[in-house]
Amino acid sequence: MSVIFKKHLEKFVSIDGVTYQEVFAFFEIILVKKKENLMEEGEFCNFHFFVEQGCIRKFFLKDTGVEQTTEFALEHWWMTDTFAFERQEQSTFYIQAVERSVVLRISHDNREALLKKFPFMEHYFRMVYQRAYAAAERRIRFLYEFSREELYLHFANNYPQFIQRIPQYLLASFLGFTPEYLSEIRNKLRS
Amino acid sequence: MSVIFKKHLEKFVSIDGVTYQEVFAFFEIILVKKKENLMEEGEFCNFHFFVEQGCIRKFFLKDTGVEQTTEFALEHWWMTDTFAFERQEQSTFYIQAVERSVVLRISHDNREALLKKFPFMEHYFRMVYQRAYAAAERRIRFLYEFSREELYLHFANNYPQFIQRIPQYLLASFLGFTPEYLSEIRNKLRS
């Protein structure tokens, strides 16, 4: 049983030990190695993932075959192909561990059953999606508002640990830069 | 009382007439003229808006003073500055009617009270945010995946009514084009 997830849930809902055990029975805990795939494009999108420890990323393959990272999830963030998960379709993304990670996963059927049995979990997931949507809303604004250099500066100032933890080539991909361009910005800021 | 909102709610939850009246008491119905502001940047972000009829948009002012549209809401979509609404802070966006619209609004306190009194509304708002987040997730992918011309084509193919309904200068702003560039693409596609 996971103490980390219980503490995280308690930020949003009141839950006693017995109820938590029943809630947790709907989840599986999995260990993933660095660069191990949790989900692949074209695969039936059956799971919603929660990062307990580590970091995972979502990417798709461009026409050129290059991996384009669109999202990272650090500790206590959820990740899946939300559209495909709801509709129970094939995933249009890959999800892969950036570092060795401990991940909880819940299947679509289990999540439905969990929400039916414990309606207070609707409140929890409402808050999860509300915050995820708020973050996406801000991110879309930044894409209009900032130049590429400003985008990097924004990330560096607001999420310094994130910048240090993510390998530079993935960070460059996420920011829409070439790795060379990211080095250039970094050198310019240092000098 | 609004029949439109009841029908919309029934897509997600079972609700009888008496309960609906109690739910609806938490909302206000407002009529807005074309170009009338529902929310202004710097103003306390107190409302979540639901479009019954019409179309509203969200924008911010760039350093140059130009309005940058980041989002549209047509019938049955919700809109606010999600981040500021949750935290009860000043809005960082304007929300304005694109055409004459009928809008429901619920204040932050009323939404909290509604969710407390009718926990089944947690399920409704979970679904609202889940779908909004899924749409944002796909939109962020498109921004990486498509050229500007492809982005326009994608919108024109998937949302033809949207393209016809939104004034061309707003559509250009939303797509990150100049109006001239949008005309150029349109002419090129016609020829």
Interface residues (C-beta under 8 A of the other chain):
Chain A: F60 K62 Q68 T70 E71 D81 T82 F83 E86 T92 F93 L115 P119 F120 E122 H123 F125 R126 Y129 Q130 R131 A132 Y133 A134 A135 A136 E137 R138 R139 I140 R141 L143 Y144 E145 G176
Chain B: F60 K62 Q68 T70 E71 D81 T82 F83 E86 T92 F93 L115 P119 F120 E122 H123 F125 R126 Y129 Q130 R131 A132 Y133 A134 A135 A136 E137 R138 R139 I140 R141 L143 Y144 E145 G176
